[in-house]
Amino acid sequence: MIQINGLTKRYGGRPALDGLDLTLGIGVTGLLGPNGAGKSTLLRCLATTLAPDGGSIDAYGLNPAAPVQRTALRRRLGYLPQDPGFYPHFTAFDLVDYVAILKELTDRAARHAEVRRVLAEVELTDKAGTKVRKLSGGMRQRLALAQALLGEPDLLILDEPTVGLDPEQRMSFRALVSRLGESCTVVLSTHQTEDVAALCERVVVLRDGRAAFDGTPRELAGIADGRVWLSDEAPAAARVFWRTADGRYRTLGDRPPAAEATRPGVEDGYLTLLGEAA
Ligand SMILES: Nc1ncnc2c1ncn2[C@@H]1O[C@H](COP(=O)(O)OP(=O)(O)OP(=O)(O)O)[C@@H](O)[C@H]1O
């Protein structure tokens, strides 16, 4: 269990996290929020790569503010940062092996077996000998995920993990993460509301460094109940609408003339919560 209390981080006096309270347990939690809401800052604090200015984190009874406990926590977490900054001349295998060394997997044979295991998990076995600079963006993203899986962490922290993945890879990613979520705590940030709807049993929406919503994806979608409409004519007064593939108009906000209600999705709830509907 991970308990976050009153977490605060300021940059130049401006709060990126503003007294955030959150509890994380086993399962997959998605973090949504507009650019600059504080998602990466929160994940970096959890990953112990950034020290908060105030508040506390208790992860499995360990306090990352205390050096010895921080090291113990690092052994139990895997982190996919937003911008992994890989060494381009390393092969995929060597790069993951290097991270495994940093994670103190000292037995060479066991470490290499673990590197092969995580590369297989992300379907990169056939690219093990390929240099990082020759991998596609999606392959690099999977490599970033592979290194986060080393040592079977209890806490998996994924900052925008689906960026650059094609639909097939995205499906494999969802299958892998939902399987991991059965036994460990997964927290991932994303701008993809479909990922949240498909994968997360819980969603937290951050806004201005605070939790503006904490509940299930269905509950988030429910915020837009009675706010999503389909009509045959373009709704002249609506601010947000678009033409769907079947030629009808979908509106989020007040009911346009002769429109019928349709079921909201996670994105509708998210936009309504943030007040971006008409
Ligand atoms: N190293 C830094 N120096 C100064 N300001 C920073 C730094 N890192 C983040 N910030 C600021 O803190 C706020 C929160 O940033 P953060 O990256 O956590 O947001 P985010 O929700 O992850 O955004 P995005 O969706 O764009 O990735 C922003 O206003 C950002 O400009």
The ligand as a Gaussian input file, in Angstrom:
#p B3LYP/6-31G(d) Opt

LIG

0 1
 N       12.250000      21.031000     -13.841000
 C       11.282000      21.939000     -13.857000
 N       11.564000      23.251000     -13.708000
 C       10.578000      24.191000     -13.675000
 N        9.265000      23.902000     -13.792000
 C        8.923000      22.626000     -13.960000
 C        9.900000      21.581000     -14.000000
 N        9.259000      20.390000     -14.149000
 C        7.940000      20.693000     -14.214000
 N        7.732000      22.022000     -14.098000
 C        6.420000      22.712000     -14.086000
 O        5.596000      22.032000     -13.152000
 C        4.253000      21.934000     -13.647000
 C        3.839000      20.465000     -13.676000
 O        4.622000      19.800000     -14.668000
 P        4.487000      18.246000     -14.967000
 O        5.536000      17.892000     -15.980000
 O        4.451000      17.509000     -13.692000
 O        3.037000      18.179000     -15.640000
 P        2.337000      17.014000     -16.462000
 O        0.956000      16.893000     -15.921000
 O        3.181000      15.797000     -16.459000
 O        2.289000      17.634000     -17.918000
 P        2.329000      16.926000     -19.392000
 O        0.971000      16.337000     -19.595000
 O        2.570000      18.101000     -20.294000
 O        3.441000      15.930000     -19.392000
 C        4.254000      22.641000     -14.998000
 O        3.807000      23.952000     -14.815000
 C        5.690000      22.601000     -15.429000
 O        5.995000      23.693000     -16.254000

